[in-house]
Amino acid sequence: MLPCLYLLVRGSTFRDLDYLSEGLEGRCQSPVALLFDALLRPDTDFGGNMESVLTWKHQKERAIPHMVLGRNLPGGAWHSIEGSMVTLSQGQWMGLPDLQVKEWIRRKRRGLRNSRATAGDIAHYYRDYVTKKDLGRNFVSGAVVTAVEWGTPESGASGGREPSPLFQVSGFVTTEDQSRRPFSLCARNVVLATGTSDSPARLGVPGEALPFVHYELAALEAAVRAGAVTPASDPVLIVGAGLSAADAVLYARHCNIPVIHTFRRPVDDPGLVFNQLPKMLYPEYHKVHQMMREQSILSPSPYEGYLSLPEHRLLLFKADRQAVFQDRDGLQKVFGVALVLVLIGSHPDLSFLPGAGADLAMDPDQPLSAKRNPIDVDPFTYQSTRQEGLYAVGPLAGDNFVRFVQGGALAVASSLLRKEARKPP
C-alpha cells in the first residue's frame, strides 16, 4: 500500500527525503525508514510513548494509481496465523497512517495484551483500514502472480522521452466457485512486497515427505480439533529455536499435548532470539526459554509433558512415526511421535521472477535471504539497483522489523512521484 501523503518538515517535502534522512543510524539499514520511524514514534526505543509529530492530510491530487495483488485478503499472512497469538512487535507499531491500532481496538471494546495485539485483531484491522480509507478498488484478493517479465521499449516509442522498462504481470484469480480466471497486465513500476513466509525451510533429511511432518502451526491446530492429537497421544515433535517454534510449544502446552522440543544450538547461544528479547515485554517467550534450559532428558524438572533436546540433529523420520536424533556426543536416540512441526524459518517465493530473483540479491551467487542476502535496493528509494522500475519493501529489502515497513513504502512513493514529475506535459 503506497501512502499518498506528503511529509512536511520545516518547509521541505518528502521529495527531500535524501537530505532529511542523511546520516541517520539505527536498527534499520534505510535512512528513510529511520526518519519516518523517528517522527512517528519519537522515543519508542527508550520505552517512552510520546505522541507522533506527524499530521496526516489526504491529498487526492497526489494519489499514485496502483493495484495490490495478493493471495489473501488485505492483511496477507496475518489471516493465516492463529487468531489468539499475540504480535511480537508492540501493537502500536502495527498501525497504518491516520488510524491508530490502539484507538481501533478500543472502539472494538478490547485492549492490548502487555502492549501487544492479537493476530486476529491485526488481520481485522488491516481489512477494516482498506474499507475505511476507500482503498477496496485497489486490492485484488485471491490473485496468484505466476510471472513478471520486463523489457525496454524502443526509444522512438516513448514520444521522445528516454525509454523506461515495461513490466508484464501474469497470473490468475481464484473466483468464488474456485475456478481460475487468468489475467495479464502491464505496468511501468512493480513493487515486491511478498514477505518471506511462502516457502518453509526444510531439514533435508530422509522421511521428511512423510504425511505426519508439517511446517505450519495450523497443522497442529487442525490435528487437535480433529482429535488426531490428544493429551494421551505420543508427543508432538517441534523442531526449531525461534519464535514460531515457541508459539507451537505454547499452543501445545495450552492443549495439554506432550511435547519434544529439539534444536541444534546451545540454550545459552547469544544468537537465540530469546536472549535478545526484554523479559518484561515478552514473559511467555522467556518462559519457553526457561523450559528449554531446565528440562532435558538428563535433568528432569517440573515441566511435565515437555522434553527439551538442545544441540540435537535430526537424522531421519521413519514411516512408523519414529524420529531418529544424534546428540552433540554423536549418540543416536529414537522417539515415537504423533506429529512433527518443522519450524526453522522460511524463504520468499519469487519463482515468478526470471531466475527466481537470484540476480537481484546483494550477492547474486548466494541464495536470496531476508536476513543474510536481501534484494539489493537503493536505501533512499527502495528501487532495485539492478532493474529500474522494480522495487522491494519489507523483509525482501532487509527490513525485518514491522515498524520500518512504512518508511520503505514512503521511499517508494517518493521515488514514483519524482518519476511522475519528470514526465513532459
C-alpha positions in Angstrom: 0.0 0.0 0.0 1.6 3.3 -1.1 0.8 6.3 1.2 -0.5 9.2 -0.9 0.9 11.7 1.6 3.4 14.5 1.8 5.8 14.7 4.7 6.3 18.4 5.7 9.3 19.2 7.8 10.2 22.9 8.1 9.1 23.6 4.6 10.6 20.5 3.0 8.5 17.9 1.2 9.1 14.2 1.2 10.7 14.7 -2.2 13.7 15.9 0.0 14.0 12.5 1.8 17.6 12.1 0.8 18.5 15.3 2.6 16.3 14.9 5.6 17.4 11.4 6.4 21.1 11.6 5.6 23.3 10.3 8.4 20.6 8.6 10.4 21.6 5.3 12.1 19.5 2.7 14.0 18.1 -0.8 13.8 17.4 -0.5 10.1 19.7 0.0 7.1 17.4 2.5 5.4 17.8 6.1 6.4 14.3 6.9 5.1 12.7 4.2 7.3 14.7 5.5 10.3 13.5 9.1 9.6 9.9 8.1 9.3 10.0 5.9 12.4 11.7 8.7 14.5 8.9 11.1 13.5 6.1 8.6 14.0 7.4 7.1 17.3 9.9 9.7 18.6 11.1 7.9 21.8 10.0 4.3 21.4 13.5 2.9 21.7 13.8 4.5 25.1 10.5 3.0 26.4 8.5 6.2 26.0 5.1 6.8 24.5 5.5 10.3 23.1 2.8 11.2 20.5 3.7 11.3 16.8 4.9 14.6 15.4 3.3 13.8 12.1 0.0 15.1 10.9 -1.9 13.3 8.2 -3.6 15.0 5.3 -5.2 13.2 2.4 -4.4 14.9 -0.9 -6.3 13.2 -3.7 -4.5 15.0 -6.4 -1.2 13.4 -5.3 -2.6 9.8 -5.3 -0.5 7.2 -7.0 -2.5 4.8 -9.2 -1.7 1.3 -8.0 -3.1 -2.2 -7.8 -2.3 -4.7 -5.0 -2.3 -8.3 -6.0 -2.5 -10.8 -3.1 -3.4 -14.4 -2.4 -5.2 -13.5 0.8 -7.5 -10.7 1.9 -5.9 -7.3 2.8 -3.6 -8.1 5.7 -1.9 -11.0 3.9 -0.2 -13.6 6.1 -1.9 -12.3 9.2 -5.1 -14.1 8.1 -3.1 -17.4 8.3 -2.0 -17.0 11.9 -4.0 -18.5 14.8 -6.1 -15.5 15.9 -5.2 -15.6 19.6 -1.5 -15.4 19.1 0.0 -12.1 20.1 2.3 -10.0 17.9 6.0 -10.0 18.6 6.1 -6.2 17.9 4.2 -3.7 20.1 0.6 -3.3 18.9 1.1 0.4 18.1 3.9 -0.5 15.6 1.4 -2.4 13.5 -0.6 0.7 12.7 -1.1 2.4 9.4 -1.4 6.2 8.7 -4.3 8.1 10.3 -5.8 5.1 12.2 -4.1 4.1 15.4 -4.3 0.4 16.3 -4.8 1.3 19.9 -7.7 3.5 19.1 -9.2 1.0 16.7 -9.0 -1.8 19.3 -10.6 0.5 21.9 -13.5 1.0 19.7 -13.9 -2.7 19.4 -14.1 -2.7 23.2 -10.9 -4.7 23.6 -7.4 -3.9 24.7 -3.8 -4.7 24.0 -2.1 -7.5 25.8 1.1 -6.4 27.5 1.2 -3.6 24.8 0.8 -6.2 22.0 -2.2 -7.1 19.8 -3.5 -10.4 18.8 -3.0 -11.7 15.2 -6.8 -11.8 14.8 -7.2 -8.2 15.7 -4.4 -7.1 13.3 -5.9 -9.1 10.4 -9.2 -7.5 11.1 -7.6 -4.1 11.5 -5.9 -4.2 8.0 -9.2 -5.3 6.3 -11.0 -2.5 8.1 -8.4 0.0 7.1 -8.8 -0.7 3.4 -12.6 -0.2 3.8 -12.3 3.0 5.9 -9.8 4.6 3.5 -11.8 3.6 0.4 -9.0 1.5 -1.0 -11.0 -1.6 -1.9 -10.9 -0.9 -5.6 -7.1 -1.1 -5.4 -7.0 -4.6 -4.0 -7.4 -7.9 -5.8 -7.7 -10.8 -3.4 -7.2 -14.4 -4.4 -4.6 -13.3 -7.0 -1.6 -15.5 -7.7 1.2 -14.0 -9.8 2.9 -16.6 -11.9 5.2 -14.4 -14.0 6.7 -10.9 -14.0 8.7 -10.1 -17.1 10.3 -6.9 -18.3 12.0 -5.3 -21.2 12.9 -1.9 -22.6 10.8 -0.5 -25.4 12.2 1.1 -28.5 13.3 4.7 -27.8 11.2 6.0 -30.5 8.1 4.6 -28.9 8.3 6.8 -25.9 7.5 10.1 -27.5 11.0 11.5 -27.4 11.4 10.6 -23.7 14.1 8.2 -22.5 12.8 4.6 -22.7 11.7 3.1 -19.4 11.1 -0.6 -18.6 7.6 -2.1 -19.2 6.6 -4.9 -16.9 4.1 -7.6 -17.9 2.5 -9.3 -14.9 0.6 -12.5 -15.4 -1.3 -14.9 -13.2 -4.8 -16.0 -12.2 -7.5 -15.0 -9.8 -9.4 -17.7 -7.9 -13.2 -16.9 -8.1 -15.9 -17.8 -5.6 -16.7 -21.1 -7.5 -12.9 -22.0 -7.1 -12.3 -21.6 -10.9 -9.2 -19.8 -12.1 -9.5 -16.6 -14.2 -6.2 -15.7 -15.9 -5.0 -12.1 -16.1 -2.2 -10.2 -17.7 -1.5 -6.6 -17.2 1.3 -4.1 -17.9 2.9 -1.6 -15.5 5.8 0.9 -15.6 6.7 0.0 -12.0 6.3 -3.1 -9.8 6.7 -3.3 -6.0 7.6 -6.6 -4.5 6.0 -6.9 -1.0 5.5 -10.7 -0.6 7.2 -11.1 2.8 9.2 -14.3 3.3 6.8 -16.9 4.7 5.8 -18.5 1.4 8.3 -21.4 1.3 9.1 -23.0 4.7 12.7 -24.1 5.2 13.3 -27.9 5.1 15.7 -30.1 7.1 16.8 -32.1 4.1 16.6 -35.5 5.9 15.2 -38.9 4.8 11.5 -39.3 5.6 10.7 -35.6 5.6 8.0 -36.0 3.0 6.0 -38.4 5.2 2.4 -37.2 5.9 2.9 -36.6 9.6 5.7 -34.0 9.0 4.4 -30.4 8.7 5.7 -26.9 8.5 2.9 -24.7 10.0 1.3 -24.4 13.4 -2.0 -24.6 11.7 -1.4 -28.4 11.2 -1.2 -28.9 14.9 -4.3 -26.8 15.5 -6.2 -28.9 12.9 -5.0 -32.2 14.4 -6.1 -31.1 17.9 -9.5 -30.0 16.6 -9.9 -33.4 14.8 -8.9 -35.3 17.9 -5.9 -36.8 16.0 -3.6 -35.5 18.7 -4.7 -35.6 22.3 -3.0 -35.5 25.8 -2.8 -39.3 25.6 -1.0 -39.3 22.3 2.7 -39.7 21.6 4.5 -36.3 21.9 4.4 -33.7 19.2 7.9 -33.1 17.9 8.7 -29.4 17.5 11.9 -28.6 15.6 13.4 -25.1 15.9 14.5 -22.4 18.4 12.8 -19.3 17.1 9.5 -17.6 17.9 7.4 -19.8 15.6 8.6 -22.9 17.5 7.9 -21.1 20.8 4.4 -20.3 19.7 3.9 -24.0 18.9 5.2 -25.0 22.3 2.8 -22.6 24.0 -0.1 -23.8 22.0 0.6 -27.5 22.7 1.1 -26.8 26.4 -2.2 -24.9 26.4 -3.9 -28.0 25.0 -2.0 -30.3 27.4 -0.3 -32.0 24.4 3.0 -33.6 25.3 6.0 -32.0 23.5 9.5 -32.9 22.4 11.3 -29.7 21.5 14.6 -30.1 19.6 17.1 -27.6 18.3 20.7 -27.5 17.1 22.0 -24.6 19.1 23.0 -24.4 22.8 20.4 -22.8 25.0 22.7 -20.0 26.0 23.7 -19.2 22.4 23.6 -15.3 22.2 22.1 -15.7 18.7 18.9 -17.2 20.0 16.1 -14.7 19.8 15.1 -15.4 23.4 18.4 -13.9 24.5 17.6 -10.7 22.7 14.0 -10.0 24.0 13.2 -7.9 27.1 11.8 -10.2 29.7 9.2 -7.6 30.9 7.7 -7.3 27.4 7.8 -11.0 26.4 7.2 -13.1 29.5 5.7 -16.1 27.6 8.7 -16.4 25.3 11.1 -16.2 28.2 9.0 -19.0 29.9 9.6 -21.2 26.9 13.3 -20.3 27.1 13.4 -21.2 30.7 11.8 -24.6 29.9 14.3 -25.2 27.1 17.1 -24.6 29.6 15.8 -26.5 32.6 14.0 -29.5 31.1 16.2 -32.1 29.3 16.4 -35.9 29.0 19.2 -35.9 31.7 17.7 -33.4 34.1 14.0 -33.8 34.8 12.2 -30.7 36.0 8.7 -29.6 37.0 7.6 -29.2 33.3 5.6 -32.4 32.9 4.9 -33.3 29.3 7.8 -31.2 27.9 11.2 -32.6 26.9 14.0 -30.3 25.6 16.7 -31.7 23.3 19.3 -28.9 22.8 22.2 -29.5 20.4 20.5 -32.4 18.7 20.4 -33.0 15.0 17.6 -34.9 13.3 18.8 -37.8 11.1 15.6 -39.2 9.7 11.9 -39.9 10.1 10.5 -43.4 9.9 7.2 -44.4 8.4 6.1 -45.8 11.8 6.3 -42.3 13.2 9.7 -42.6 14.8 12.3 -39.8 14.8 16.0 -40.5 15.0 18.3 -37.9 16.5 22.0 -37.5 17.1 23.2 -35.6 20.1 26.4 -33.5 20.4 28.4 -36.6 21.5 27.4 -38.5 18.4 24.9 -40.8 20.2 21.7 -41.7 18.5 18.3 -41.5 20.1 14.9 -42.7 18.8 11.5 -41.3 19.9 8.0 -42.1 18.8 6.0 -39.0 17.8 2.4 -38.3 16.9 3.1 -35.3 14.6 6.2 -33.3 13.6 6.3 -29.5 13.2 9.5 -28.2 11.4 9.7 -24.5 12.3 13.2 -23.4 11.3 12.3 -20.4 9.2 11.1 -19.7 5.7 12.2 -18.2 2.4 10.5 -15.9 0.0 8.9 -17.5 -3.1 10.0 -15.3 -6.1 9.6 -18.1 -8.6 7.5 -15.7 -10.7 10.6 -13.6 -11.4 13.3 -14.5 -14.0 15.8 -16.7 -12.2 13.6 -16.6 -9.1 15.0 -13.2 -8.4 18.5 -14.5 -7.6 20.2 -11.9 -9.8 18.5 -9.1 -7.7 20.2 -10.1 -4.4 23.1 -8.3 -2.8 25.2 -11.3 -3.5 23.8 -12.9 -6.7 26.0 -16.0 -6.1 24.2 -16.8 -2.8 20.6 -17.8 -2.1 18.3 -14.8 -1.5 17.6 -14.4 2.2 15.8 -11.7 4.1 18.3 -11.8 6.9 21.5 -12.6 5.1 21.2 -11.7 1.5 18.2 -9.5 0.7 17.3 -7.8 -2.6 19.9 -5.0 -3.3 17.9 -1.7 -3.2 18.8 2.0 -3.2 18.4 3.0 0.5 16.5 6.2 -0.4 14.1 4.8 -3.0 13.9 1.1 -2.4 14.3 0.6 -6.1 16.4 -2.4 -7.2 19.9 -1.4 -8.1 19.8 -4.0 -10.9 16.4 -3.3 -12.5 14.9 0.1 -13.0 11.2 0.3 -12.0 11.4 -2.8 -9.8 11.1 -2.1 -6.1 11.1 -4.2 -2.9 9.8 -3.4 0.6 9.7 -5.2 3.9 11.8 -8.3 4.6 12.7 -8.7 0.9 14.7 -5.4 1.3 16.1 -6.3 4.7 13.5 -4.5 6.8 12.7 -7.4 9.2 11.1 -5.1 11.9 7.5 -4.3 11.0 7.9 -0.7 12.4 10.2 0.1 9.4 8.0 -1.2 6.6 6.0 2.1 6.3 9.2 4.0 5.8 10.0 1.8 2.9 6.6 2.5 1.4 7.2 6.2 1.8 10.5 5.9 0.0 8.8 4.1 -2.9 6.1 6.7 -3.1 8.6 9.5 -3.1 10.5 7.9 -6.0 7.3 7.3 -8.0 6.3 10.9 -7.6 9.7 12.1 -8.7 9.3 10.0 -11.8 5.9 11.5 -12.5 7.2 15.0 -12.1 9.9 14.3 -14.7 7.3 13.4 -17.4 6.8 16.0 -20.1 3.5 17.8 -20.1 
